[in-house]
Amino acid sequence: MSTTPRLRLRGIEKAFAAPVLGGIDLDVAAGEVHALVGGNGAGKSTLCRILVGVLRADRGTLALDGAPYAPSSRAVAERAGVSMVMQERELIQTLSIAENLFFNRLPRRLGFIDRRSLASRAERALAAVGLERLDPDLPVSTLGIGHQQLVEIAAALDRRCRVLILDEPTAALTAPEAATLFAHIRRLRGEGVSVVYVSHRMDEVLEVCDRATVLRDGCLVSTRTTTGLQLSELVREMTGEEPVRAPSLSARRLGAPALRVRELRAPPLVTNVSFTVHAGEILGLAGLIGSGRSETLRAVFGAAPSDGGTIARGDGIALRIRSPEDALRHSIAMVPEDRKRQGLLLTASVALNITLATLARVASRWGWVSRQREMEATQVVVSRLGIRCESLEQPVAELSGGNQQKVLIGRWLLGVHEVVLFDEPTTGVDVASKRAIYALLDEMARGGTAVVVVSSDVRELMQLCDRIVVMSAGRTVAELNPAGWSEALITELSLSGFTEPTAA
């Protein structure tokens, strides 16, 4: 058996405004699932982008199965057998699912795209990740983030490769979808494919990976086998500190109803959703991808059209919400799931992105934005959330995904809102940042804000929430209190609407 590593990295360095990677040495064996873990800004995604030719290292060498490897582009890397599913979606929104699956390898016949073969191959690829119900001819733009993530994973699994890099692959997946992905990873391992697995979910790392490499501030801290490895040890090496206990989320005192949603319809995914959230409460919305969770929040916020049902204040007075501007006037704010397309101005500064919703607070009496007020307000939020940036004027696009998420959440800390909707608030953030966000949501609720949280992580909802409303196939199917919930029950209820026979 060959002892030559599938991937060998020596002295890899990369700098942008500041050093990002400093002399990384790493070996990945054939048929190994190798985790890259570290806090936001540790350099994980940058290292992966170098491996697939999206970025060029400033110094250092790469080898693939013992041969020099220096991909000049992603296409060159894929031809060499190195593929990556990025943390940020890269699908072309105007093309169909099938066209995205096989974008650079479309089946052809007599010089034209063979549509029958394309549809057949797409159906097989989608079925492999549990999406056999999806029409391959649908435009990708009609899909939610979770479905788009699975489409990208399906494309990667269908491609024959020597190295598959997965950057936060389960960030938008629920437990059943993640379990399907893990089964594929184990299959690939058995076929000799090397998998580089980047994740902030440490339980997944310990479950599916053979070894874990810890990066901190662009430097390699350690590489260890996961057998017998404790979560606390990983966290200590990632942060350089003893693990901080999760905040104590003791029972909150609920106030009067703040928002009532009744029989909401927002086709095609939301057919009958009802819930009430109280002042001082954190209400969770659980469900599988395609259940309509995110679409429900978007309809309540006016970011997606609804065609039936009512959205009302706690006193029963109906609200007319046709746009996000309407929602904000009614003191409803939202942190969306897709931060890049729906939340952030990527080329704008950290300061502008944080103050965007509350410009009046940082404006002079003549209506001009006061730079001093803007910087002071931004610095408070940056310090409170631990946002890592070179300066407050740095473009948000240059921040890591986790720090981008914290900028988006920080936007709503400068205003006072009766209801705040959070769609996957901890996507792409590290363990320490996740706990800080939990504490922030708890603080908001204890201050009297009604908080609604959508999360693909059932355990996260069970830790955070006072109640959980379970959705399945576009409708609410249950409302659970802590005394009556369990991960198994929530998963079973989430599946119920997809397993019931369809009415004739």
Secondary structure, 3 states (H helix, E strand, C coil): CCCCCCEEEEEEEEECCCEEEEEEEEEECCCCEEEEECCCCCCHHHHHHHHCCCCCCCEEEEEECCEECCCCCHHHHHHCCEEEECCCCCCCCCCEHHHHHCCCCCCEECCEECHHHHHHHHHHHHHCCCCCCCCCCCEHHHCCHHHHHHHHHHHHHHCCCCEEEEECCCCCCCHHHHHHHHHHHHHHHHCCCEEEEECCCHHHHHHHCCEEEEEECCEEEEEEECCCCCHHHHHHHHHCCCCCCCCCCCCCCCCCEEEEEEEEEECCCEEEEEEEEECCCEEEEECCCCCCHHHHHHHHHCCCCCCEEEEEECCCCECCCCCHHHHHHCCEEEECCCHHHHHCCCCCEHHHHHHHHHHHHHECCCCCECHHHHHHHHHHHHHHHCCCCCCCCCEHHHCCHHHHHHHHHHHHHCCCCCEEEEECCCCCCCHHHHHHHHHHHHHHHHCCCEEEEECCCHHHHHHHCCEEEEEECCEEEEEECHHHCCHHHHHHHHHHHHHCCCCC
